[in-house]
Amino acid sequence: EFAAALLSEGKGAAFHIQPSTGTLEAFQQLTIEIAAYNNMWGEYQDNLVCKVGDLQPKLIPMQMTVKGCPIFLQLTGPQPEPPIIRYSSLSRFGTQVSGGSPVLRRVQLNNPTPFDIRLDLQVYNLEPDDEKLVDLLVLFGDPFPPVDTAGNEAASSGSTSESEVVLKLDPTAIPSCTFSKEFRSSFRRATLSQESTREKIISVLIQPHEGVPADSPYSVAPRQTVVPGGGSSDVYISFTPLVLPDTAAELRCDGLVLGVTSLDDKLARTVPNKVQRSHGYGVPPLRVHTEAVLRHPLLEVEMDHDRGMVFYSVASDLLPARPFDGVLTDAVITQSLKLRNCTKVPLYFRLFLSTPSTPFSLSSTDPKKGTKTSHSKKEEREQQPQRVLYPQQNMLVKVSFHTTLELLRYQHLPETQLLPGCQVLQLENGERKLKFDQNLVIEHSNYSSQV
């Protein structure tokens, strides 16, 4: 509260002197403590005025430089290191399913300074085999002009912006750099134009290599936002899971979101003989690290028997215990299997038989929180509800085989009229057996399947 009161005038910095007045006794030495408070970057300078009686005031110059980006995220807050405001945050997307649905994170940016700060957000991928050291940036006009809601460049002073050209240098090519004739010609014309207008048209910067600019798998919206002084603004960072190759067990996706700061208010940029503030590439940007891990969706399957789901049925199962009750129309044998989610993410899937109209049937018991009504895009699976298993949950699935009178007729049908997966086995003693092969398919939300 004391610091907030000192900075309440909205100048970005304040000095507190203790003691500020008193009496200096004969041969006495007195130590004056000066505490500097700040909530905004800049190069500050002022004079400490020392008055002793009727003597001429003594001016003691004071200077202070504050570096860093004061914008911080809502979840963790700022981590100031006086007199440097430095902050780097982390946005975790956790473990996601390969080829799954995009994951959206809302990030609230807080601005504790008294000035409006415009952020231009850029997304980079951090690749482990990236050996580049520096980037050469050739900037034409204002590299970060204000844009309207439609994304069009708004009118701003001194903005003759063209597209930014980024030339990535190989470390061995850093000492010498050559340009084409076209580039030298355009550079010469721009230099002549600059001499006539006295405006900064072309800037050439060399900065540490941050990463590879990309819009996938991470993206941010809006790309430009204004965080009001003393207020906050929301941006959305999304992660679109890539399709993981079958040969890879998992893939780590590391990214970086850089927010380049701009000050559109001239009073915020400079106060003559008091404060000077750079912006754009002249100050450290807001840094938000993003990380996620991709894995294949996989449900563990536990069966009652080691041999798998094998059903043995005989025609006599249709004969009732009481011979006078007639022949049964259906005899059912049921086995169970358990599906378990041992991953760290919810798994959405559908269960169905690979071939419809077979003597097999399915029934499952979902956990209380594990139902999600949805329908498949494919016509033959429209009636199959989408289920969900959350981490460490399990589901019991019952598979039944139905022996019917109609099924017994299959032994006399030609092969062209048999159901898919059905075989008639002729034994040496003249008996016949019917063999049915069927697959239980687990189709995940990314359309990968377990059989």
Secondary structure, DSSP 8 states (H G I E B T S, - for coil): -HHHHHTTTSSSEEEEEES-S----TT-----EEEEEESS-EEEEEEEEE--TTS--EEEEEEEEE-S---EETTT---EETTEE--EEEEEEEEEETT---EEEEEEEE--SSS-EEEEEEEEE--TT----EEEEEEES-SS--B-TTS-B---TT------EEEE--GGGSS-----HHHHHHHHHHHHHHHHH----EEEEEEE---EE--SSEEEE-SEEEE-TTSEEEEEEEE------TT-SEEEEEEEEEEEEE---HHHHEETTTEE---GGGS--EEEEEEEEEE----EEEESSTT-S-----GGGGS-SSGGG---SEEEEEEEEEEE--SSS-EEEEEEESSSSSSEEEEEE--TT-B-----SSGGGTTS--EEE-TT-EEEEEEEEEEEHHHHGGGGS-GGGS-TTEEEEE-TTS-EEEEE---EEEEETTS-EE-
